[in-house]
């Protein structure tokens, strides 16, 4: 059923299908365990920035109790 719908849409020029290589499948991030290199590539494709956080130390909540 779905195949015929897509075929009809392609023939009507409503959609255009393009080939995406398996090495460029960004959805893999949600379906597979990926190596560091592939993760970095996908993050770059999504525009994810590298952020360094320092989570050591304590939180000063004195302003919350005043």
PDB file of N, H, CA, C and O in Angstrom:
ATOM      1  N   UNK A   1       0.816  -1.182   0.000  1.00  0.00           N
ATOM      2  CA  UNK A   1       0.000   0.000   0.000  1.00  0.00           C
ATOM      3  C   UNK A   1       0.867   1.256   0.000  1.00  0.00           C
ATOM      4  O   UNK A   1       0.653   2.156  -0.812  1.00  0.00           O
ATOM      5  N   UNK A   2       1.859   1.324   0.919  1.00  0.00           N
ATOM      6  H   UNK A   2       2.033   0.593   1.579  1.00  0.00           H
ATOM      7  CA  UNK A   2       2.707   2.503   1.018  1.00  0.00           C
ATOM      8  C   UNK A   2       3.561   2.691  -0.241  1.00  0.00           C
ATOM      9  O   UNK A   2       3.791   3.815  -0.687  1.00  0.00           O
ATOM     10  N   UNK A   3       4.021   1.580  -0.797  1.00  0.00           N
ATOM     11  H   UNK A   3       3.833   0.667  -0.434  1.00  0.00           H
ATOM     12  CA  UNK A   3       4.833   1.659  -2.007  1.00  0.00           C
ATOM     13  C   UNK A   3       4.053   2.342  -3.127  1.00  0.00           C
ATOM     14  O   UNK A   3       4.590   3.210  -3.815  1.00  0.00           O
ATOM     15  N   UNK A   4       2.821   1.968  -3.312  1.00  0.00           N
ATOM     16  H   UNK A   4       2.385   1.263  -2.754  1.00  0.00           H
ATOM     17  CA  UNK A   4       2.016   2.542  -4.394  1.00  0.00           C
ATOM     18  C   UNK A   4       1.742   4.030  -4.171  1.00  0.00           C
ATOM     19  O   UNK A   4       1.707   4.810  -5.123  1.00  0.00           O
ATOM     20  N   UNK A   5       1.550   4.413  -2.917  1.00  0.00           N
ATOM     21  H   UNK A   5       1.578   3.780  -2.144  1.00  0.00           H
ATOM     22  CA  UNK A   5       1.343   5.825  -2.609  1.00  0.00           C
ATOM     23  C   UNK A   5       2.593   6.639  -2.968  1.00  0.00           C
ATOM     24  O   UNK A   5       2.499   7.698  -3.589  1.00  0.00           O
ATOM     25  N   UNK A   6       3.749   6.133  -2.572  1.00  0.00           N
ATOM     26  H   UNK A   6       3.825   5.273  -2.068  1.00  0.00           H
ATOM     27  CA  UNK A   6       5.000   6.847  -2.866  1.00  0.00           C
ATOM     28  C   UNK A   6       5.249   6.876  -4.367  1.00  0.00           C
ATOM     29  O   UNK A   6       5.657   7.903  -4.908  1.00  0.00           O
ATOM     30  N   UNK A   7       5.006   5.759  -5.041  1.00  0.00           N
ATOM     31  H   UNK A   7       4.675   4.924  -4.601  1.00  0.00           H
ATOM     32  CA  UNK A   7       5.183   5.712  -6.489  1.00  0.00           C
ATOM     33  C   UNK A   7       4.287   6.749  -7.166  1.00  0.00           C
ATOM     34  O   UNK A   7       4.725   7.447  -8.081  1.00  0.00           O
ATOM     35  N   UNK A   8       3.051   6.848  -6.723  1.00  0.00           N
ATOM     36  H   UNK A   8       2.696   6.281  -5.980  1.00  0.00           H
ATOM     37  CA  UNK A   8       2.112   7.817  -7.279  1.00  0.00           C
ATOM     38  C   UNK A   8       2.608   9.244  -7.042  1.00  0.00           C
ATOM     39  O   UNK A   8       2.517  10.081  -7.940  1.00  0.00           O
ATOM     40  N   UNK A   9       3.123   9.530  -5.865  1.00  0.00           N
ATOM     41  H   UNK A   9       3.197   8.850  -5.136  1.00  0.00           H
ATOM     42  CA  UNK A   9       3.629  10.863  -5.542  1.00  0.00           C
ATOM     43  C   UNK A   9       4.863  11.217  -6.379  1.00  0.00           C
ATOM     44  O   UNK A   9       5.025  12.362  -6.802  1.00  0.00           O
ATOM     45  N   UNK A  10       5.725  10.235  -6.613  1.00  0.00           N
ATOM     46  H   UNK A  10       5.594   9.305  -6.269  1.00  0.00           H
ATOM     47  CA  UNK A  10       6.918  10.463  -7.443  1.00  0.00           C
ATOM     48  C   UNK A  10       6.496  10.752  -8.884  1.00  0.00           C
ATOM     49  O   UNK A  10       6.996  11.691  -9.502  1.00  0.00           O
ATOM     50  N   UNK A  11       5.577   9.944  -9.417  1.00  0.00           N
ATOM     51  H   UNK A  11       5.171   9.181  -8.914  1.00  0.00           H
ATOM     52  CA  UNK A  11       5.117  10.147 -10.792  1.00  0.00           C
ATOM     53  C   UNK A  11       4.406  11.485 -10.969  1.00  0.00           C
ATOM     54  O   UNK A  11       4.462  12.082 -12.044  1.00  0.00           O
ATOM     55  N   UNK A  12       3.739  11.955  -9.919  1.00  0.00           N
ATOM     56  H   UNK A  12       3.694  11.470  -9.046  1.00  0.00           H
ATOM     57  CA  UNK A  12       3.048  13.245  -9.971  1.00  0.00           C
ATOM     58  C   UNK A  12       4.011  14.400  -9.676  1.00  0.00           C
ATOM     59  O   UNK A  12       3.613  15.565  -9.667  1.00  0.00           O
ATOM     60  N   UNK A  13       5.280  14.061  -9.435  1.00  0.00           N
ATOM     61  H   UNK A  13       5.603  13.115  -9.443  1.00  0.00           H
ATOM     62  CA  UNK A  13       6.321  15.050  -9.107  1.00  0.00           C
ATOM     63  C   UNK A  13       5.994  15.849  -7.851  1.00  0.00           C
ATOM     64  O   UNK A  13       6.369  17.014  -7.724  1.00  0.00           O
ATOM     65  N   UNK A  14       5.287  15.198  -6.924  1.00  0.00           N
ATOM     66  H   UNK A  14       4.982  14.251  -7.028  1.00  0.00           H
ATOM     67  CA  UNK A  14       4.985  15.806  -5.636  1.00  0.00           C
ATOM     68  C   UNK A  14       6.164  15.658  -4.678  1.00  0.00           C
ATOM     69  O   UNK A  14       6.402  16.512  -3.824  1.00  0.00           O
ATOM     70  N   UNK A  15       6.898  14.551  -4.839  1.00  0.00           N
ATOM     71  H   UNK A  15       6.704  13.857  -5.533  1.00  0.00           H
ATOM     72  CA  UNK A  15       8.101  14.318  -4.040  1.00  0.00           C
ATOM     73  C   UNK A  15       9.214  13.857  -4.957  1.00  0.00           C
ATOM     74  O   UNK A  15       8.973  13.372  -6.062  1.00  0.00           O
ATOM     75  N   UNK A  16      10.443  14.018  -4.479  1.00  0.00           N
ATOM     76  H   UNK A  16      10.639  14.412  -3.581  1.00  0.00           H
ATOM     77  CA  UNK A  16      11.617  13.585  -5.225  1.00  0.00           C
ATOM     78  C   UNK A  16      12.459  12.723  -4.296  1.00  0.00           C
ATOM     79  O   UNK A  16      12.893  13.187  -3.241  1.00  0.00           O
ATOM     80  N   UNK A  17      12.690  11.495  -4.673  1.00  0.00           N
ATOM     81  H   UNK A  17      12.338  11.118  -5.530  1.00  0.00           H
ATOM     82  CA  UNK A  17      13.488  10.590  -3.868  1.00  0.00           C
ATOM     83  C   UNK A  17      14.951  10.704  -4.255  1.00  0.00           C
ATOM     84  O   UNK A  17      15.287  10.789  -5.435  1.00  0.00           O
ATOM     85  N   UNK A  18      15.813  10.704  -3.255  1.00  0.00           N
ATOM     86  H   UNK A  18      15.540  10.635  -2.295  1.00  0.00           H
ATOM     87  CA  UNK A  18      17.252  10.723  -3.513  1.00  0.00           C
ATOM     88  C   UNK A  18      17.902   9.598  -2.724  1.00  0.00           C
ATOM     89  O   UNK A  18      17.408   9.192  -1.672  1.00  0.00           O
ATOM     90  N   UNK A  19      19.004   9.107  -3.239  1.00  0.00           N
ATOM     91  H   UNK A  19      19.406   9.437  -4.094  1.00  0.00           H
ATOM     92  CA  UNK A  19      19.744   8.038  -2.578  1.00  0.00           C
ATOM     93  C   UNK A  19      20.603   8.638  -1.468  1.00  0.00           C
ATOM     94  O   UNK A  19      21.265   9.656  -1.666  1.00  0.00           O
ATOM     95  N   UNK A  20      20.587   7.995  -0.296  1.00  0.00           N
ATOM     96  H   UNK A  20      20.049   7.167  -0.135  1.00  0.00           H
ATOM     97  CA  UNK A  20      21.463   8.386   0.805  1.00  0.00           C
ATOM     98  C   UNK A  20      22.286   7.161   1.174  1.00  0.00           C
ATOM     99  O   UNK A  20      21.745   6.112   1.522  1.00  0.00           O
ATOM    100  N   UNK A  21      23.590   7.313   1.093  1.00  0.00           N
ATOM    101  H   UNK A  21      24.030   8.166   0.810  1.00  0.00           H
ATOM    102  CA  UNK A  21      24.499   6.218   1.395  1.00  0.00           C
ATOM    103  C   UNK A  21      24.324   5.768   2.849  1.00  0.00           C
ATOM    104  O   UNK A  21      23.946   6.563   3.709  1.00  0.00           O
ATOM    105  N   UNK A  22      24.599   4.502   3.112  1.00  0.00           N
ATOM    106  H   UNK A  22      24.906   3.857   2.413  1.00  0.00           H
ATOM    107  CA  UNK A  22      24.463   3.994   4.482  1.00  0.00           C
ATOM    108  C   UNK A  22      25.404   4.707   5.435  1.00  0.00           C
ATOM    109  O   UNK A  22      25.114   4.799   6.628  1.00  0.00           O
ATOM    110  N   UNK A  23      26.512   5.208   4.943  1.00  0.00           N
ATOM    111  H   UNK A  23      26.747   5.133   3.974  1.00  0.00           H
ATOM    112  CA  UNK A  23      27.449   5.914   5.836  1.00  0.00           C
ATOM    113  C   UNK A  23      26.956   7.320   6.185  1.00  0.00           C
ATOM    114  O   UNK A  23      27.518   7.961   7.074  1.00  0.00           O
ATOM    115  N   UNK A  24      25.929   7.806   5.511  1.00  0.00           N
ATOM    116  H   UNK A  24      25.473   7.286   4.788  1.00  0.00           H
ATOM    117  CA  UNK A  24      25.392   9.139   5.769  1.00  0.00           C
ATOM    118  C   UNK A  24      24.000   9.117   6.382  1.00  0.00           C
ATOM    119  O   UNK A  24      23.309  10.135   6.379  1.00  0.00           O
ATOM    120  N   UNK A  25      23.582   7.975   6.906  1.00  0.00           N
ATOM    121  H   UNK A  25      24.144   7.147   6.908  1.00  0.00           H
ATOM    122  CA  UNK A  25      22.255   7.852   7.505  1.00  0.00           C
ATOM    123  C   UNK A  25      22.275   8.450   8.907  1.00  0.00           C
ATOM    124  O   UNK A  25      22.735   7.801   9.846  1.00  0.00           O
ATOM    125  N   UNK A  26      21.786   9.671   9.061  1.00  0.00           N
ATOM    126  H   UNK A  26      21.412  10.199   8.299  1.00  0.00           H
ATOM    127  CA  UNK A  26      21.829  10.327  10.364  1.00  0.00           C
ATOM    128  C   UNK A  26      20.884   9.676  11.368  1.00  0.00           C
ATOM    129  O   UNK A  26      21.085   9.815  12.575  1.00  0.00           O
ATOM    130  N   UNK A  27      19.876   8.983  10.904  1.00  0.00           N
ATOM    131  H   UNK A  27      19.713   8.871   9.924  1.00  0.00           H
ATOM    132  CA  UNK A  27      18.930   8.341  11.817  1.00  0.00           C
ATOM    133  C   UNK A  27      19.585   7.201  12.596  1.00  0.00           C
ATOM    134  O   UNK A  27      19.031   6.738  13.593  1.00  0.00           O
ATOM    135  N   UNK A  28      20.768   6.740  12.150  1.00  0.00           N
ATOM    136  H   UNK A  28      21.219   7.116  11.340  1.00  0.00           H
ATOM    137  CA  UNK A  28      21.489   5.689  12.868  1.00  0.00           C
ATOM    138  C   UNK A  28      21.735   6.066  14.322  1.00  0.00           C
ATOM    139  O   UNK A  28      21.860   5.190  15.177  1.00  0.00           O
ATOM    140  N   UNK A  29      21.806   7.358  14.609  1.00  0.00           N
ATOM    141  H   UNK A  29      21.705   8.070  13.914  1.00  0.00           H
ATOM    142  CA  UNK A  29      22.059   7.803  15.980  1.00  0.00           C
ATOM    143  C   UNK A  29      20.949   7.333  16.919  1.00  0.00           C
ATOM    144  O   UNK A  29      21.178   7.188  18.120  1.00  0.00           O
ATOM    145  N   UNK A  30      19.764   7.097  16.392  1.00  0.00           N
ATOM    146  H   UNK A  30      19.578   7.215  15.417  1.00  0.00           H
ATOM    147  CA  UNK A  30      18.631   6.662  17.202  1.00  0.00           C
ATOM    148  C   UNK A  30      18.426   5.151  17.192  1.00  0.00           C
ATOM    149  O   UNK A  30      17.653   4.629  17.995  1.00  0.00           O
ATOM    150  N   UNK A  31      19.104   4.447  16.298  1.00  0.00           N
ATOM    151  H   UNK A  31      19.732   4.871  15.645  1.00  0.00           H
ATOM    152  CA  UNK A  31      18.818   3.018  16.136  1.00  0.00           C
ATOM    153  C   UNK A  31      20.008   2.098  16.379  1.00  0.00           C
ATOM    154  O   UNK A  31      19.831   0.883  16.472  1.00  0.00           O
ATOM    155  N   UNK A  32      21.225   2.652  16.485  1.00  0.00           N
ATOM    156  H   UNK A  32      21.369   3.638  16.410  1.00  0.00           H
ATOM    157  CA  UNK A  32      22.411   1.804  16.596  1.00  0.00           C
ATOM    158  C   UNK A  32      23.408   2.359  17.596  1.00  0.00           C
ATOM    159  O   UNK A  32      23.376   3.537  17.949  1.00  0.00           O
ATOM    160  N   UNK A  33      24.286   1.488  18.039  1.00  0.00           N
ATOM    161  H   UNK A  33      24.312   0.530  17.752  1.00  0.00           H
ATOM    162  CA  UNK A  33      25.432   1.930  18.825  1.00  0.00           C
ATOM    163  C   UNK A  33      26.484   2.347  17.810  1.00  0.00           C
ATOM    164  O   UNK A  33      26.856   1.565  16.935  1.00  0.00           O
ATOM    165  N   UNK A  34      26.966   3.586  17.926  1.00  0.00           N
ATOM    166  H   UNK A  34      26.664   4.222  18.636  1.00  0.00           H
ATOM    167  CA  UNK A  34      27.895   4.114  16.939  1.00  0.00           C
ATOM    168  C   UNK A  34      29.265   4.356  17.550  1.00  0.00           C
ATOM    169  O   UNK A  34      29.403   4.614  18.746  1.00  0.00           O
ATOM    170  N   UNK A  35      30.266   4.264  16.695  1.00  0.00           N
ATOM    171  H   UNK A  35      30.153   4.055  15.723  1.00  0.00           H
ATOM    172  CA  UNK A  35      31.622   4.592  17.109  1.00  0.00           C
ATOM    173  C   UNK A  35      31.812   6.099  17.212  1.00  0.00           C
ATOM    174  O   UNK A  35      30.977   6.880  16.757  1.00  0.00           O
ATOM    175  N   UNK A  36      32.917   6.484  17.812  1.00  0.00           N
ATOM    176  H   UNK A  36      33.595   5.850  18.181  1.00  0.00           H
ATOM    177  CA  UNK A  36      33.199   7.897  18.032  1.00  0.00           C
ATOM    178  C   UNK A  36      33.227   8.690  16.729  1.00  0.00           C
ATOM    179  O   UNK A  36      32.653   9.776  16.653  1.00  0.00           O
ATOM    180  N   UNK A  37      33.882   8.164  15.716  1.00  0.00           N
ATOM    181  H   UNK A  37      34.348   7.282  15.778  1.00  0.00           H
ATOM    182  CA  UNK A  37      34.002   8.892  14.446  1.00  0.00           C
ATOM    183  C   UNK A  37      32.634   9.151  13.814  1.00  0.00           C
ATOM    184  O   UNK A  37      32.360  10.262  13.360  1.00  0.00           O
ATOM    185  N   UNK A  38      31.785   8.135  13.787  1.00  0.00           N
ATOM    186  H   UNK A  38      32.008   7.233  14.156  1.00  0.00           H
ATOM    187  CA  UNK A  38      30.456   8.310  13.194  1.00  0.00           C
ATOM    188  C   UNK A  38      29.601   9.269  14.023  1.00  0.00           C
ATOM    189  O   UNK A  38      28.856  10.077  13.469  1.00  0.00           O
ATOM    190  N   UNK A  39      29.708   9.179  15.351  1.00  0.00           N
ATOM    191  H   UNK A  39      30.313   8.522  15.801  1.00  0.00           H
ATOM    192  CA  UNK A  39      28.965  10.095  16.211  1.00  0.00           C
ATOM    193  C   UNK A  39      29.382  11.542  15.945  1.00  0.00           C
ATOM    194  O   UNK A  39      28.531  12.425  15.832  1.00  0.00           O
ATOM    195  N   UNK A  40      30.680  11.782  15.847  1.00  0.00           N
ATOM    196  H   UNK A  40      31.371  11.065  15.938  1.00  0.00           H
ATOM    197  CA  UNK A  40      31.167  13.141  15.575  1.00  0.00           C
ATOM    198  C   UNK A  40      30.646  13.648  14.234  1.00  0.00           C
ATOM    199  O   UNK A  40      30.253  14.808  14.109  1.00  0.00           O
ATOM    200  N   UNK A  41      30.645  12.770  13.237  1.00  0.00           N
ATOM    201  H   UNK A  41      30.964  11.827  13.339  1.00  0.00           H
ATOM    202  CA  UNK A  41      30.163  13.167  11.913  1.00  0.00           C
ATOM    203  C   UNK A  41      28.681  13.542  11.974  1.00  0.00           C
ATOM    204  O   UNK A  41      28.271  14.555  11.408  1.00  0.00           O
ATOM    205  N   UNK A  42      27.883  12.729  12.658  1.00  0.00           N
ATOM    206  H   UNK A  42      28.216  11.906  13.118  1.00  0.00           H
ATOM    207  CA  UNK A  42      26.451  13.004  12.758  1.00  0.00           C
ATOM    208  C   UNK A  42      26.203  14.277  13.563  1.00  0.00           C
ATOM    209  O   UNK A  42      25.350  15.085  13.195  1.00  0.00           O
ATOM    210  N   UNK A  43      26.941  14.461  14.657  1.00  0.00           N
ATOM    211  H   UNK A  43      27.634  13.805  14.956  1.00  0.00           H
ATOM    212  CA  UNK A  43      26.797  15.694  15.437  1.00  0.00           C
ATOM    213  C   UNK A  43      27.092  16.906  14.574  1.00  0.00           C
ATOM    214  O   UNK A  43      26.398  17.919  14.654  1.00  0.00           O
ATOM    215  N   UNK A  44      28.125  16.799  13.746  1.00  0.00           N
ATOM    216  H   UNK A  44      28.689  15.976  13.681  1.00  0.00           H
ATOM    217  CA  UNK A  44      28.474  17.911  12.856  1.00  0.00           C
ATOM    218  C   UNK A  44      27.354  18.164  11.845  1.00  0.00           C
ATOM    219  O   UNK A  44      27.042  19.314  11.538  1.00  0.00           O
ATOM    220  N   UNK A  45      26.751  17.094  11.328  1.00  0.00           N
ATOM    221  H   UNK A  45      27.004  16.160  11.577  1.00  0.00           H
ATOM    222  CA  UNK A  45      25.657  17.238  10.370  1.00  0.00           C
ATOM    223  C   UNK A  45      24.445  17.918  11.018  1.00  0.00           C
ATOM    224  O   UNK A  45      23.738  18.689  10.369  1.00  0.00           O
ATOM    225  N   UNK A  46      24.210  17.625  12.308  1.00  0.00           N
ATOM    226  H   UNK A  46      24.784  16.999  12.836  1.00  0.00           H
ATOM    227  CA  UNK A  46      23.102  18.235  13.039  1.00  0.00           C
ATOM    228  C   UNK A  46      23.433  19.644  13.519  1.00  0.00           C
ATOM    229  O   UNK A  46      22.545  20.387  13.937  1.00  0.00           O
ATOM    230  N   UNK A  47      24.713  20.009  13.459  1.00  0.00           N
ATOM    231  H   UNK A  47      25.434  19.406  13.120  1.00  0.00           H
ATOM    232  CA  UNK A  47      25.119  21.322  13.935  1.00  0.00           C
ATOM    233  C   UNK A  47      25.293  21.381  15.443  1.00  0.00           C
ATOM    234  O   UNK A  47      25.179  22.449  16.044  1.00  0.00           O
ATOM    235  N   UNK A  48      25.569  20.230  16.058  1.00  0.00           N
ATOM    236  H   UNK A  48      25.662  19.363  15.570  1.00  0.00           H
ATOM    237  CA  UNK A  48      25.769  20.177  17.499  1.00  0.00           C
ATOM    238  C   UNK A  48      27.151  20.735  17.820  1.00  0.00           C
ATOM    239  O   UNK A  48      28.150  20.346  17.215  1.00  0.00           O
ATOM    240  N   UNK A  49      27.187  21.649  18.777  1.00  0.00           N
ATOM    241  H   UNK A  49      26.375  21.966  19.268  1.00  0.00           H
ATOM    242  CA  UNK A  49      28.438  22.268  19.182  1.00  0.00           C
ATOM    243  C   UNK A  49      29.036  21.531  20.362  1.00  0.00           C
ATOM    244  O   UNK A  49      28.322  20.937  21.171  1.00  0.00           O
ATOM    245  N   UNK A  50      30.361  21.577  20.449  1.00  0.00           N
ATOM    246  H   UNK A  50      30.941  22.059  19.792  1.00  0.00           H
ATOM    247  CA  UNK A  50      31.050  20.963  21.567  1.00  0.00           C
ATOM    248  C   UNK A  50      31.027  21.946  22.732  1.00  0.00           C
ATOM    249  O   UNK A  50      31.486  23.081  22.607  1.00  0.00           O
ATOM    250  N   UNK A  51      30.496  21.504  23.850  1.00  0.00           N
ATOM    251  H   UNK A  51      30.124  20.582  23.951  1.00  0.00           H
ATOM    252  CA  UNK A  51      30.396  22.353  25.029  1.00  0.00           C
ATOM    253  C   UNK A  51      31.134  21.667  26.169  1.00  0.00           C
ATOM    254  O   UNK A  51      30.929  20.483  26.435  1.00  0.00           O
ATOM    255  N   UNK A  52      31.996  22.427  26.840  1.00  0.00           N
ATOM    256  H   UNK A  52      32.163  23.389  26.624  1.00  0.00           H
ATOM    257  CA  UNK A  52      32.723  21.898  27.993  1.00  0.00           C
ATOM    258  C   UNK A  52      32.067  22.418  29.257  1.00  0.00           C
ATOM    259  O   UNK A  52      31.909  23.627  29.429  1.00  0.00           O
ATOM    260  N   UNK A  53      31.687  21.515  30.136  1.00  0.00           N
ATOM    261  H   UNK A  53      31.815  20.533  29.997  1.00  0.00           H
ATOM    262  CA  UNK A  53      31.071  21.890  31.399  1.00  0.00           C
ATOM    263  C   UNK A  53      31.950  21.447  32.551  1.00  0.00           C
ATOM    264  O   UNK A  53      32.555  20.376  32.504  1.00  0.00           O
ATOM    265  N   UNK A  54      32.021  22.260  33.571  1.00  0.00           N
ATOM    266  H   UNK A  54      31.529  23.130  33.609  1.00  0.00           H
ATOM    267  CA  UNK A  54      32.718  21.880  34.785  1.00  0.00           C
ATOM    268  C   UNK A  54      31.667  21.619  35.843  1.00  0.00           C
ATOM    269  O   UNK A  54      31.051  22.554  36.353  1.00  0.00           O
ATOM    270  N   UNK A  55      31.458  20.369  36.175  1.00  0.00           N
ATOM    271  H   UNK A  55      31.959  19.609  35.761  1.00  0.00           H
ATOM    272  CA  UNK A  55      30.420  19.992  37.118  1.00  0.00           C
ATOM    273  C   UNK A  55      30.980  19.687  38.505  1.00  0.00           C
ATOM    274  O   UNK A  55      30.289  19.114  39.348  1.00  0.00           O
ATOM    275  N   UNK A  56      32.218  20.066  38.735  1.00  0.00           N
ATOM    276  H   UNK A  56      32.780  20.531  38.051  1.00  0.00           H
ATOM    277  CA  UNK A  56      32.819  19.829  40.043  1.00  0.00           C
ATOM    278  C   UNK A  56      32.524  20.990  40.969  1.00  0.00           C
ATOM    279  O   UNK A  56      32.273  22.111  40.526  1.00  0.00           O
ATOM    280  N   UNK A  57      32.557  20.708  42.252  1.00  0.00           N
ATOM    281  H   UNK A  57      32.761  19.798  42.611  1.00  0.00           H
ATOM    282  CA  UNK A  57      32.313  21.764  43.216  1.00  0.00           C
ATOM    283  C   UNK A  57      30.929  21.621  43.807  1.00  0.00           C
ATOM    284  O   UNK A  57      30.311  20.558  43.739  1.00  0.00           O
ATOM    285  N   UNK A  58      30.447  22.716  44.392  1.00  0.00           N
ATOM    286  H   UNK A  58      30.949  23.579  44.447  1.00  0.00           H
ATOM    287  CA  UNK A  58      29.135  22.658  45.007  1.00  0.00           C
ATOM    288  C   UNK A  58      28.288  23.830  44.519  1.00  0.00           C
ATOM    289  O   UNK A  58      28.773  24.747  43.855  1.00  0.00           O
ATOM    290  N   UNK A  59      27.038  23.767  44.864  1.00  0.00           N
ATOM    291  H   UNK A  59      26.645  23.022  45.403  1.00  0.00           H
ATOM    292  CA  UNK A  59      26.103  24.808  44.452  1.00  0.00           C
ATOM    293  C   UNK A  59      25.842  25.702  45.649  1.00  0.00           C
ATOM    294  O   UNK A  59      25.515  25.220  46.733  1.00  0.00           O
ATOM    295  N   UNK A  60      25.985  26.994  45.452  1.00  0.00           N
ATOM    296  H   UNK A  60      26.250  27.385  44.571  1.00  0.00           H
ATOM    297  CA  UNK A  60      25.696  27.949  46.514  1.00  0.00           C
ATOM    298  C   UNK A  60      24.219  28.300  46.427  1.00  0.00           C
ATOM    299  O   UNK A  60      23.788  29.016  45.524  1.00  0.00           O
ATOM    300  N   UNK A  61      23.448  27.781  47.385  1.00  0.00           N
ATOM    301  H   UNK A  61      23.798  27.199  48.119  1.00  0.00           H
ATOM    302  CA  UNK A  61      22.020  28.046  47.374  1.00  0.00           C
ATOM    303  C   UNK A  61      21.607  28.995  48.488  1.00  0.00           C
ATOM    304  O   UNK A  61      20.445  29.010  48.895  1.00  0.00           O
ATOM    305  N   UNK A  62      22.559  29.791  48.986  1.00  0.00           N
ATOM    306  H   UNK A  62      23.503  29.778  48.655  1.00  0.00           H
ATOM    307  CA  UNK A  62      22.225  30.725  50.068  1.00  0.00           C
ATOM    308  C   UNK A  62      21.181  31.747  49.624  1.00  0.00           C
ATOM    309  O   UNK A  62      20.402  32.230  50.445  1.00  0.00           O
ATOM    310  N   UNK A  63      21.159  32.079  48.339  1.00  0.00           N
ATOM    311  H   UNK A  63      21.792  31.686  47.672  1.00  0.00           H
ATOM    312  CA  UNK A  63      20.171  33.021  47.863  1.00  0.00           C
ATOM    313  C   UNK A  63      18.769  32.406  47.854  1.00  0.00           C
ATOM    314  O   UNK A  63      17.773  33.130  47.832  1.00  0.00           O
ATOM    315  N   UNK A  64      18.692  31.095  47.870  1.00  0.00           N
ATOM    316  H   UNK A  64      19.501  30.507  47.888  1.00  0.00           H
ATOM    317  CA  UNK A  64      17.380  30.437  47.876  1.00  0.00           C
ATOM    318  C   UNK A  64      16.753  30.433  49.260  1.00  0.00           C
ATOM    319  O   UNK A  64      15.529  30.390  49.383  1.00  0.00           O
ATOM    320  N   UNK A  65      17.574  30.479  50.305  1.00  0.00           N
ATOM    321  H   UNK A  65      18.568  30.514  50.205  1.00  0.00           H
ATOM    322  CA  UNK A  65      17.039  30.408  51.649  1.00  0.00           C
ATOM    323  C   UNK A  65      16.760  31.780  52.241  1.00  0.00           C
ATOM    324  O   UNK A  65      16.131  31.871  53.296  1.00  0.00           O
ATOM    325  N   UNK A  66      17.198  32.826  51.608  1.00  0.00           N
ATOM    326  H   UNK A  66      17.708  32.752  50.751  1.00  0.00           H
ATOM    327  CA  UNK A  66      16.992  34.181  52.140  1.00  0.00           C
ATOM    328  C   UNK A  66      15.609  34.697  51.848  1.00  0.00           C
ATOM    329  O   UNK A  66      15.277  35.820  52.227  1.00  0.00           O
TER     330      UNK A  66
END
